[in-house]
Amino acid sequence: MAKVIMKVRGIDGQISLLSDRVIITREGLLNAFAFGFNSRREIPLMAISEVMFRYASIFKPGQIEFVRSGRSQDERKNAKQSTVKFRKLHTAKFEELKEKIFELMEKNSRQRTN
């Protein structure tokens, strides 16, 4: 069982970083209408090809998106499933999450080559 390394809460979702995957959950009534009830997306770290990160401003929320390698056209059109928005106040936490994900991705890729 993988252990939870970090958790962050955004505007429209929560992200849990485990040693081998990223889990996006959506809680609340508004998210249930937008994403479905009990929405949960698990993305293996090995499947992530890039992390798109947009900083938040006073007028616009930031967002982090996990791009899966080899994802289909349908997934590209519906990218909001793997995107979480956050407020400017939480930018540092999300940036820390992004850096930790890159760290784990590098560690995992080194282990595969050895």
DASULGI-V306484 format. One record per backbone hydrogen bond with DSSP energy under -1.0 kcal/mol. CO is the residue of the C=O (numbers start at 1). NH is the residue of the N-H. E is the energy in kcal/mol with one decimal. If there is no record, write none. Layout:
co-><CO:CO>
nh-><NH:NH>
e-><E:E>
This chain:
co-><3:6:8:13:14:15:16:17:17:20:21:22:23:24:25:28:29:30:31:32:39:41:43:44:47:50:52:54:60:62:63:64:65:67:67:68:72:73:74:78:79:80:82:84:85:86:87:88:90:91:92:93:94:95:96:97:98:99:100:101:102:103:104:105:106:107:108:109:110>
nh-><19:17:15:10:25:8:23:5:6:45:18:43:16:41:14:32:33:34:35:36:26:24:22:47:69:67:65:63:57:86:54:84:52:49:50:71:76:77:78:81:82:83:66:64:11:62:90:91:94:95:96:97:98:99:100:101:102:103:104:105:106:107:108:109:110:111:112:113:114>
e-><-1.1:-3.3:-2.8:-3.3:-2.5:-2.4:-2.8:-3.4:-1.5:-2.0:-3.0:-3.0:-2.7:-2.7:-2.7:-1.4:-1.6:-1.8:-3.3:-1.3:-1.8:-3.1:-2.6:-1.4:-2.9:-2.7:-2.8:-1.8:-3.1:-2.3:-2.9:-2.3:-2.6:-3.0:-1.4:-1.2:-1.8:-2.0:-1.4:-1.4:-1.6:-1.2:-2.2:-2.2:-2.6:-2.5:-1.5:-1.5:-2.0:-2.5:-2.2:-2.1:-2.4:-2.2:-2.2:-2.3:-2.2:-2.1:-2.4:-2.7:-2.3:-2.3:-2.8:-2.1:-2.2:-1.8:-1.7:-1.5:-1.1>
